[in-house]
Amino acid sequence: MKLTTAQIDHYHENGFLIVDGLFTEDEVQGIRDGVHQIDDKPMPNIIREENGAIRSVFAPQTIREEFDWLYKQERLVVPTQQLLNDPSIYLYQYKLNNKKAFGGGIWEWHQDYPFWHIDDGVKESNMLSVMVLLQDTDHAQGPLMFIPRSHTTGIADFQHKEHLTEGTIALENSLNGDLKFTIKNELIKKMVDQDGIEPGIGKIGTAIFFHPNVYHGSNANISPYDRNTAIMTYNVTSNLPEDRKEKNRPDYICLRDFNPIQIDNRSIREVTQSISVSI
């Protein structure tokens, strides 16, 4: 699949692009089946809410083949190459974000690039993320919200949070709702007064491409329906993170396999059948 000129222009103007129906309901069901098979035992790459519910699973492609299949789909790879204007891209980060019904938590207003620039040493913001909706998602489920055109401001000023320190706490606060690089409230208000807020909503299988500097966040999910997503971040191979040796963030957060992505042409049915045979 290739994006149209109008779609590419929309992304660069607004900082995000919503593409409806990029994956079928059957394909998404195959992915969701894989979610249910993830072991619930404590693991460093599984982040939980205060009530113990799974909030995020990092590097799911190392756990289940369904997720490995997803990020290698031509429907994601080719549009990403177009938007980044570079044919050589690799997987930088991959996570499943889950918001359980009746209480999935918020994500504060933030940009993604500061974490990758400051914590990982990525020099340029020529990266993007793609969120795939794993069920119909509307305003009530705490969807991702964007401030259009905010990606043009560069790295924003952060809220000062005295309780965040170096080490484990700082790492945790790049993964949970109490983010260490949160945009100042007065800047959010200024940008919303100017350009408003647009929600990332759509039917099951919708994909949302978004710039690493676009301001985004989400409300709690107090609806009776889950809001589950897969988010894949791609980077160009000419824009690698620094090797900071012992200060490198864990591989499940900043992946260190820089090989360009090879498209997987199998169907999700072939993938799930191969899993059942191997088991």
Secondary structure, 3 states (H helix, E strand, C coil): CCCCHHHHHHHHHHCEEEECCCCCHHHHHHHHHHHHCCCCCCCCCEEECCCCCEEEEECHHHCCHHHHHHHCCHHHHHHHHHHHCCCCEEEEEEEEEEECCCCECCEEEECCHHHHHHHCCCCCCCEEEEEEECCCECHHHCCEEECCCHHHHCCCCECCCCCCCCCHHHHHCCCCCCCCCEECHHHHHHHHHHHCCEECCECCCCEEEECCCCCEEECCECCCCCEEEEEEEEEECCCCCCCCHHHCCCCCCCCCCCCCCCCCCCCHHHHHHHHHHHC
